[in-house]
Amino acid sequence: MCFVRRWKLFLLPVLLLFGQAVYSEGQIRSKMVTVFGGVHHLFSYGDVSEYLPGENDFPVTPGHTPALAGLSFSILGRIGFEIEACWVGTSLVTMADPTDGDTIEVQAGPRSALSVGFIFLPFRGQVRPYLSVGGGLDMILSKDAVYTSKFGYSISVPAPRGKDRFDPEVFAGGGLFFDVGRNFGVRFDTRYVWILDDPKSVRGIRASAGLFLVF
C-alpha cells in the first residue's frame, strides 16, 4: 500500500470529526496544555519468512518498551480537538538469525510523532473519563549503525532514507482528567497505536501520565 493511500485510511474521518467539533453549538469549551511522559510498548514485528541472506539476516524485531515524553494542546467540550507532539526514546533489543542462532543487540528507535485527535467527554465534574481517536505522522530518527554479532560478524544497519522514515499512524484509546485545582490537574491516557508501515503495520500500546493547565 503506497504512502498516499495509507493516509486516506484516516484522513476523511478526521476531517468529518473536525467539522463536527468546530461547528457544534451549545458546548462549554476550554483550552488546555498537557505535558506528559510514559512508555510505548511495541509488539514484535517482522517475520522469519522475510529472511534474506546478507540483506535481512535478522528479520524479526522483538517486542520492546521505550520511554516517551510529549506535549499537547487541546480545545475541550463534549467533543474536543487535540494536537500532540511526542518523542519516543531508544530501547535495547536482541535480534536473532533464524538459520544459525547468531544474535545482535541493537538500539531500536528513537522516533517521534505528530498527531491530531478527537476527545469525547460524556461527563463533567472533577473526574472526567474520556475516549479518543486520531491519527498522524510517525518519523524514525535512528541513524546508520554498525554492530558486532555474537559470532563476531560486523553487521551494518542503515537508517531509513527519505520518505521511508515516515509512516502514517492511527490510534484509539481513552483516559481520565482529574482536577486538582481550579485550572490544573492530572491526566492519565492509554491508547492502542497502529503505525501503518509497509508491508505490515507495527502495533503497540501507549500509557502515559501528565499535568495539564487550563486557560
N, C-alpha and C positions, 0 to 999 in steps of 0.2 A: 504494500500500500504506500503510495507516494506521500510526501510531506504535506502537500496541499490537501489531499483527500482526507488525511488524518485530522487536519484542523477542522474540516467540515463536520466531523462527528460531534463536536460540542459547540461550534460557533453559533449555529442557528438557535438552539435552546437558550444559550447565554444571552443573545440579543433579545429574544422574546421575554425572558425574565427581567432583563434590564428595563425594557419598556414598561412592564407591569410595575416595577419598583419605582420608576421615575414618575409615572402618571397616576399612581394610586392616590386617592384622596382620603382625608379624614384620619390620617395616621400621625401619631406623635413621633417626631424624628429627632435624633440626637447624633452628634459626631463623636467618634471615638478613635483613639490611637492605642494600640496594644503592642507591647514589647514582650517577646516570649522566647522560651527555649525548651528543648525536649530531645526526643530521639525519633529516628526514622528507620524502622526495620524493613529491609528489602529482602524479599524471599529469593531463594535460589533461582538463577536464570541461566539459560543456555542448555544445550543437550549434547549427550555423548555422540549422537549421530552427526553432529556438526564438526567432529574431529577431522582435521586435515594435517597430515604430517608436514612439519616445517612451516606451516601457516597458522594453524589453530590447534596447537598441541594440548592446550588446556581449555577445553570448550565450555566448562561449567563453572560459573561463579557461585560459590556457596552463599547462603543467607548471611547477612551481616547487619549490624545496628549502629550506624554513626550518630553522633550528636548533631543537633541543629539549633539555629538561632534565627530570629526574624523580627519583622516589623510590619504592622498592618494598619490601614486606615479604613474606618467603617462609617457608613451612614445607616443608622438603625431605625426601624419602625417595625410594624408587623412583618414586613419583608424588608430586609436590609441588603445593602450593597457593600462589598469589601474589596479592596486592593491590597495584595500582600506580596512582600519580598522575603525570601527565605534562603538561607545558606546552610548546606549540609556538609559536614566535615568528612574526613577520611576514616577508613576502618580497615584493619589488617585482616586479610583472608588468605586461606591456603587453598590453592588450586592444584588439581591432580591431572596427570596424563593418564587417560584410561587404558593405555596399551602396556605401559611398563611400570606404573606406580610412581614415577618421578613426580615431585611436587615443587611448587614455588610459593613463597609468601609475597603477596603484593598489597599495595595500598589502593583500595577501592575508593574512588572519589578524588577530590571533592566535587561538589556540584552546587548549582543554585537554581532557584525557580522564581518566576514572576507569574502571579495568577490573579484572576478575578473570581469572585464567588458571590453567592446569594445566601443570606441567613434568614431562616424562618423562625420568628419568635412568637409562639402562640400565647405566652403568658407575660404578665407584668408582675413587678414586685422585686424584692431584694434578691431572690434566687430565680434566675431565668434560664431554663434549658432551651436549647435551640437545635435545629437541623441545618445542614449546609451542603451546598453542591457548587461546583465550579470547575474551572479549567485554566490552563495557562501554558507556559513555555518552560521546559526543563533544559538546563545547559550544563554540559560536562566541562569541568575546569581542570581536569588532570593534564599533566604534561608527559612528554616522552620519558620512558624509564627503562632501565636495564637491570635485570635481576639474575641471581645465580641460583640454579635449581639444586635440589638435594643431591643429584648425581654429578654436580659440578658444571653443568652446561650454562652458558650465558644466554639469557632469554630477553629479547627486546620486545617491549610492549609500547607501541606507538600510541600517541594521543589521537583521538578522532580529529579529522580535518574538516574545515569549513562547515558546511551545513550539517555534517554528521554529528557535530557537537550538540545540535538542538533537536529536541523531541517535544511534541505536544504532551500534556498530561491532563487528566481529569481526576476529580475526587468527589467523594460523598462521605458525610460523617455527621458529627454533632458535638455538642459541648454544653458548657454551663457558664453563665455570668453570675458572679457573686459580688454584690455591692458591699464594700467595706465602709465607705463614706459617701457623701453626697455626690461627688464627682469622680470617684475612683473605686477600683475593686480588683478582684482576681478572676482570671478566665482560665478554664480548662477546655481543651479541644482534642478530639480524636478523629481520624479520618482514614478511609481506605483510598489509596492512591494508585492509579494506573499511569505509568509512563509509556506512551504509545511508540515504543521503539520498533524498528523494522528488522527482522520479520516477526518478532514476538514481543508483546508488551511485558514490561517489568512491573511486578505488583509489590505493594508494600503497605504497611500500617504506620501511621504517624501519630505520636502522642506528645502533647506539649502543654505547658502552663505558663501564664504570664500575668503582667499587671496592665490594667487599662485605665485610661484617663478620658473622661467625658468633658466636652467643652461646647 
